[in-house]
Amino acid sequence: MPRVSAAFFAVASVCLLLGMGWGMQMGATEDFTMMPAHAHLNLLGWVTLALYGTFYALTASTLSPRLAWINFALSTAGTVLMITFLALFLPARDPAYISGMIVGEVTSVLGLLVFGISVARELLRPRP
């Protein structure tokens, strides 16, 4: 497995652990104010990052390490920024946090675009 795949899975596992703990805390307190941030953490942090890691593991012999690491950096940063600022925004709906959410969203989308380039490279590469 390429190191970049392991890095994606490492961050995804941390996100899942945090997401599970957060979900347990919400259930125990019956306060679901943070449910949107919890859901985004699980979907972007666990599912999306794990899928990226799986793709790069499956294409280990043909991947572009540079693109894969750029994808990792953008996607990880985007997830951390978006979830952090969403969690700060939700309790008070303070618009001061919206710009941070937007930076995280744009960074995540840029990560997805880099992933799309990696997928296109794999789709279009010559086959033996």
C-alpha positions in Angstrom: 0.0 0.0 0.0 1.4 3.4 -0.9 2.2 5.7 2.1 -0.3 8.2 0.9 -3.1 5.6 1.2 -2.0 4.8 4.7 -2.0 8.6 5.5 -5.6 8.9 4.2 -6.7 5.9 6.3 -4.9 7.2 9.4 -6.7 10.6 9.2 -10.0 8.9 8.3 -9.7 6.6 11.3 -9.2 9.6 13.6 -12.2 11.3 12.1 -14.3 8.2 12.6 -13.2 7.8 16.2 -14.0 11.5 16.9 -17.3 11.2 15.1 -18.3 8.1 17.0 -17.4 9.8 20.3 -19.2 12.9 19.3 -22.3 10.9 18.4 -22.2 9.1 21.7 -21.9 12.4 23.6 -24.9 13.8 21.6 -27.0 10.7 22.4 -26.1 10.7 26.1 -27.0 14.4 26.5 -29.9 14.3 24.0 -28.5 17.5 22.5 -28.3 17.2 18.8 -27.4 20.8 18.0 -24.1 19.6 16.5 -25.6 16.9 14.3 -24.7 18.6 11.0 -21.0 18.9 12.0 -21.0 15.3 13.3 -22.5 14.1 10.0 -20.0 16.1 7.9 -17.1 14.8 10.0 -18.2 11.2 9.4 -18.9 11.6 5.7 -16.1 13.9 4.7 -13.6 12.7 7.3 -14.2 9.0 7.4 -16.0 8.0 4.2 -14.4 10.4 1.7 -10.9 10.2 2.9 -11.1 6.4 3.2 -12.4 6.2 -0.4 -9.5 8.4 -1.6 -7.1 6.1 0.2 -8.7 3.0 -1.3 -8.4 4.5 -4.8 -4.7 5.3 -4.4 -4.1 1.8 -3.0 -5.8 0.2 -5.9 -3.8 2.3 -8.4 -0.5 2.1 -6.5 1.6 1.2 -9.6 0.3 4.0 -11.8 -0.6 6.8 -9.4 1.1 10.2 -9.4 2.5 10.6 -5.9 2.6 14.4 -6.3 -1.2 14.6 -7.1 -2.0 12.0 -4.4 -0.2 14.0 -1.7 -1.7 17.3 -2.9 -5.1 15.6 -2.7 -4.3 14.4 0.8 -3.2 17.9 2.0 -6.2 19.7 0.5 -8.8 17.2 1.6 -7.4 16.9 5.1 -7.1 20.6 5.6 -10.5 21.2 4.1 -12.2 18.7 6.4 -10.5 20.1 9.5 -11.3 23.7 8.6 -14.9 23.0 7.6 -15.8 20.8 10.6 -14.1 23.2 13.1 -15.8 26.3 11.8 -19.2 24.5 11.4 -18.9 23.3 15.0 -18.2 26.9 16.2 -21.0 28.3 14.1 -23.8 25.9 15.1 -24.4 26.7 18.7 -24.9 30.5 18.3 -25.3 30.8 14.5 -22.6 33.5 14.7 -21.9 34.7 11.1 -18.3 35.4 12.1 -17.5 31.7 11.5 -19.0 31.5 8.0 -15.9 32.7 6.2 -13.9 29.9 7.9 -16.5 27.3 6.8 -16.2 28.7 3.2 -12.4 28.3 3.2 -12.9 24.7 4.4 -15.5 24.0 1.7 -13.4 25.5 -1.1 -10.3 23.6 0.1 -12.3 20.4 0.2 -13.7 21.0 -3.3 -10.1 21.7 -4.6 -9.1 18.3 -3.0 -12.0 16.7 -4.9 -10.9 18.3 -8.2 -7.3 17.0 -7.7 -8.8 13.6 -7.0 -10.9 13.9 -10.2 -7.6 14.5 -12.1 -6.1 11.4 -10.6 -9.2 9.4 -11.6 -9.1 10.8 -15.1 -5.4 9.9 -15.4 -6.2 6.4 -14.4 -9.2 6.2 -16.8 -7.2 7.5 -19.8 -3.9 5.8 -19.2 -2.9 3.3 -21.9 -3.6 -0.3 -21.0 -1.4 -3.3 -22.1 
